[in-house]
């Protein structure tokens, strides 16, 4: 029987993950109580890795699950554990390990006896192929899994299948096909009130409309994304949705509205906890401020872009390292052509764009 305190914590995972994690950490469960112990560490891992995307503790949780796998007890669902291990490895981009765990999960799972788990394994296989760029192979698995879910009356429990199919179509630029699946995902996530995935579906649907130049539709879903991101306090998504709404307002010459949107999110842009999450956002917003005539704030955003690119040198590709160093120098030079004439063509083009953008403030 599931521990009552554990049930209470699980009920808060989607609505209040921080509080759920606090409750889970306070619950003491004997490791020999396999059912409750597995559910406790599984719930903690869902919050840390699937919702908060904090992968620093992943090795600790993998070790805990592996310890359970070594126990010789038929009551332990090893297929479920292997599948969950694969999900954690996918979250941290450890694809070889994820693949091995998925193969083990298949070995321990009978799709006729446990169709729900079989569906989850198929979904993780599709995510693996999707992440590795095999979009058509992922799509084939996803569509087959969706049919399986319908035949086993599991559709309401599988909104992620619709979301993943939509993302696969998006990856091969079939946005019209993607839109219908995003809408199905939104409908199902709304029914189960899973706001963490609902916001992802909102944002992706908005992007599809944006790519098809359907601005009004895009604006509708960016606004829904922004409202939910504020409710859930997710700065990265708040900034991304705001940036796109700014562009949409600028298309319609609503410059005052665009500027007001930026001013409402400035606190996130300057927050130390937000920095380094997506350095390109500073570059895009610097351009918007520049276009709107606010040179001072544009310069601040550009400096943040350069500084954070430098800080992330060890994490980004070699060409971006060189680009970050070069753009940093651009703050104090007059003669761009002399500095970049021998650089890679793409870097030169981007650097020229930045120099022209800031020619009136670079000494």
N, C-alpha and C positions, 0 to 999 in steps of 0.2 A: 504494500500500500504506500502511495506517495505521501511523504511528510507534508503536513498542513502548511507549515511555514514555507516550505519549498513551493507549494502550489500558489501561495500568496505572492512570492517573489516572481514566479513565472508569469503570473497574470499582469505584472507591471512591465515586462520586458519591452513591449512595443510602445506603450504609452509613457513610461518613465524609466528608461534603462538605467539611469544613474541610481535611482532609489532601489531598483531591482538588484543591482550589483551589490549595493550596501547590505541589503537583506541577505543575499546569498553568502556573502563573506562572513556574516555573523552566525550562519547556521552550521552547527557541528554535526557531522554525520559520520558514523563508523564506516571505514572502508570495506568492511565485510557486508554491510547493507548495500549490496551491489546496485539494486534498482535506484535507490535514492542518491547514492554517491555518484553514480554515472550521470543521473539527471542534474545534479548540482553542478558538477564541473562542465557538463555540456551546456547548461544555461549560462554559466559564467563566460564560457568561450564564445557563445553566440553574441553576447553583449560586447565583449572585448574586440572580437575580430570581424563579425558580420555587421555590427551596428556602429561601433566606434572606430573600427579599422586600426586598432592598436596591435601591431604584430610583435612587439618587443617581448611579450611573455609566451609566445607561441611554443617555443621549445619545452617550456615547463609543462604546458598542457599536453603536448604530444607525449612526453614522458609519462604523465599520469595515465593517459589512455593506453599506452603500450604496456604498462604494468597490469592493467585490467585484462588486456588480451592474453597475458601469460597465465591467467588463472584458468584452471580446468574446471569449468562449471557450465553445464548446458543451458542454464538460465540466462547467461550473458549473450546478448545479441551482437555477435562479432561483426556481422555484416553492417549493422548500424554504426558501430564504432569505426570500422575501416572507412566507411563512407564519410563519417564526420571528420576523420583525420585528413581525408582527401580535400574536404571543403576548407579546412584550416590552411592546408598547403597551397591551395588555389589562391586564397586570400593573400598569402605572403609570396606568391609567384614562384613557389617551389614545385615546378611542373613535373619533374621526374618522379619525385616522391608521391605527388598527387596521383600520377598514373599508376604507380605500383599499388597504392592503397585502394584505388578504384577496382583494379583487377582482383585484389583480395576480397573486396566487398562483394563482387559478383560471385565469387566462389562460395561465399557463405550465405547467399540470398536466393530463395526460391520465389520467382516473380508471381507464381500462383498462390503461394501461401502468404506472401508479404508484398502485395502490389504497391503499397505506399512507399516502402523502402526501395523497391525496384525502380520506381519513378524518380526518386531522389538521386539514385545512382546514375540513371540515364541523364538526368539534368546536369549533374556534375561532370559527366563525360563531355556533354555539349559545351559546358563552360570552359573546360580544358582546351577543346579544339578551337573554340572561339577566341580565347586568349592567345593561342598560338598562331592565329591568322587563318585557320582552315574553316572559313565561314560557311561554305557550302556543305561541308561534312557535318559541321555543328548543326546547321539548319535541317539536314536530313534526319539526324538523331532527334532533334527537338520536335519536328512534326510527327514523327513516329511515336514519340513519348506522349504527345498531346492526344493522339488517337487512343493510345493505351489508357490514358487518364479518363477519357470520355467513356470508353468501354467498361471501365471499372468504377464509374460514378465518383471519380476523384477530382473532377474539374475544379470545383470550388476550392479545393486544397492545393491547387497547382497554378496560382497566378504567375509564379516566376517563369513557367513555361511560355506563357504569352509574352512576358517581358523579354525573355531571352530570344524568342523567335523574332520579335520586333527588332532587337538589337542586331541580330544576324542580318536581317534585311537592310537595316541602316548601314551596316558595315560594307555591303555590296551596292550601296546607293540606290536601293529600291525603296524609296521613302513612302510611296503611296501604299505599298504592301505593309510596311512597318506601322503606319498610322493605325490601321484597323486592329492590329495586335496590341499596340500600346493602349488603345481604348478598351479592349477586353481586359487587359491587365489592370487598368484603372478601376474598372467596374468591380472586379473581384477583390482587389486590395481595399476598396472602399467598403465592401460588404464585411470583410473581416477586420476592418479598421486598423490595418497595418500601415501606419503613416510613414515609417522609414522607407518602405519600398514604394509607397504611393508617390512620395516626392520624387523618387528616381524616375517613375513612369511619367509624371507631369513634365519634368525637365526634358526628358528624351523626346516626348511628343512635341513639346514646344520647339526643340531643335529641328525635328523633321519638318514641321511647318515652316520654320525659318529657312531651311535649306531649299524648300519648294517656293520660297518667296510669297508665302501666304501669311502676310504680316499680321492681319487681324487675329487669325487663329493662333499664331505664334504668341502674340501679345496676351491673349486670354490665358494660355497655359503658363507663360512666364509669370504672370500675376499670381496664378494659383500656386506656382512653385515658390514664389517669394513669400507669400502669406504663410504657407506651411513651414518654410525654412525659418521664418521669424518665430513661429510657434515652437518649433523644435530646437531653435537656437543653433543653426548650422551655418556658421559664417561663410564657409567656402561656397555653399549653394546660394546664400544671400547675395554674395558678390557676383557670382556668375549670372544669376537671373537679372540682377540690377544692370550689369554691363549690357546685356542683350536688350533690355527694356530701354536703356539709354539710346542705343543705336536705332531702335524702332521709333522712338520719339524724335530723334534727329532726322530720320527719313521724312517725317511729317512736319519738319520745321518747328517742333515743340522744344526749343532749346532750353527754355526756362524750366520746363518739367524735367528734362534730362539732367540739368544741373542740380535740381532739388533731389532727385533720386540719388545722385552721387553723394551729396552732402549728408544724406541720411545713413549712408554706410561707411562714411569716412573713419568712424571709430574702429571698425573692423580692419580696415586697411592699415591703420597705424598700430594695431594691437600686436605685441610681440608674439603672442600665441598663433596669430594668423600668418605672420611672415614665414616665408619658405614653403608654404603649402602649394602655391601655384604662382611662380614668379612672373609668368607672362601676363597675368592679370594686371600687374602694375603698368606694364608697357601699353596695354590696350586702353587703360583708364587715363594714362598720361596723354594719349592721343585725343581722347574725348575732351579732357580739360583744355588742351591746347586749342582744339577746334572751337570750344565754347568761349575762348578768350581769357581763361584763367591761367596765365603763364606761371604764376607762383606755385599753384597746386600741381600743375602739370610737371614742373621741375621736381617737386617733392616726390611725386609718383615715379618719375623716371629714375631718380637717384635710388629709390627703394628697389626698383627693378634691377639696376646694375649691382647694387650692394648684395642683394639676395642671390643674384646669379653667381657672384664671386663666392659667397658662402656655400653654395651648393656645387662647387666645382667638382668635388669627388663623386657626385651622384649623376652628373650629366655627361653627355657625350663630349668627346674631345673637341669637336668643332665648336660646340657651344661654350666650352671653356675659353677657347681663343677669342670667341666673339665677345664674351663677357669682359675679358681683359681689355680688348680693343675699345669697346663702348665706354668703359670706365675712363680711358684716356681721352675720349672725345669731349669730356667736360672741360678740358683745358687746352684745346688746340684750335688753331685758326685754319690751317691748311689740311683739309681732309684728304684731298687727292694724293698728296705726298705720303700720307700715312698708310693708305689702303690700296695703292695701285697694284701691289703684288699679292694682295690677299685673294682668297677664293671668291669667285664671282658672286655667289649667293650672299656671302658675308659683306661684300662691298655694297651690294644693292641695299641690304638691310641697314648697314652703317650710314650710307648716303641718306636714306630716308630719315634716320634719327638725326643726322647732322642738319638736314634741312628743317626738321621739326624744331630744333633748338638753336638755329643759327643766330637768333636775336638775343639769346641769353648766354651763349658760350663766349668767353673772352678770348 
